[in-house]
């Protein structure tokens, strides 16, 4: 019998905003993603690569086409994932 594979659980709560926008404009642009106290996700077996892809896919919903260049997710100081789309 094979041993059970380890699982990892991650909780994340993004808050999106642009310094160039007012609080009202950020709320209008990003909706609930602009509120750090009201939005979050729990992940199971969520690798750093999957987190980067998830962030990319969700940012693209709110940004004009071609604006998003890359997403960098730092797991540690020595381990980073850079995702530039498909």
DALINJO-V463128 format. One record per residue. N is the residue number from 1. PHI is phi in degrees with one decimal (* if undefined). Layout:
BEGIN
{{N;PHI} {N;PHI}}
END
This chain:
BEGIN
{{1;*} {2;-79.7} {3;-69.1} {4;-65.2} {5;-73.7} {6;-68.8} {7;-116.7} {8;-123.1} {9;-118.8} {10;-131.5} {11;-112.8} {12;-139.2} {13;-136.4} {14;-76.9} {15;-136.9} {16;-100.2} {17;-163.9} {18;-117.6} {19;-62.5} {20;-75.8} {21;-107.5} {22;-72.4} {23;-58.7} {24;-66.3} {25;-66.9} {26;-63.2} {27;-63.1} {28;-65.4} {29;-73.6} {30;-105.1} {31;56.2} {32;-65.9} {33;-71.5} {34;-88.2} {35;-104.2} {36;-68.5} {37;-101.2} {38;-135.5} {39;-153.6} {40;-172.0} {41;-139.9} {42;-113.8} {43;-122.9} {44;-121.3} {45;52.8} {46;-93.0} {47;-71.4} {48;-59.4} {49;-62.8} {50;-66.5} {51;-64.3} {52;-61.3} {53;-65.0} {54;-61.0} {55;-61.6} {56;-55.8} {57;-61.8} {58;-80.2} {59;-64.5} {60;-59.9} {61;-66.7} {62;-111.6} {63;-109.0} {64;-60.7} {65;-55.6} {66;89.2} {67;-78.1} {68;-76.4} {69;-101.2} {70;-158.5} {71;-121.5} {72;-114.4} {73;-121.4} {74;-96.9} {75;-79.9} {76;-143.8} {77;-61.7} {78;-105.2} {79;-131.0} {80;-130.9} {81;-111.9} {82;-115.7} {83;-121.4} {84;-118.3} {85;85.8} {86;-71.3}}
END
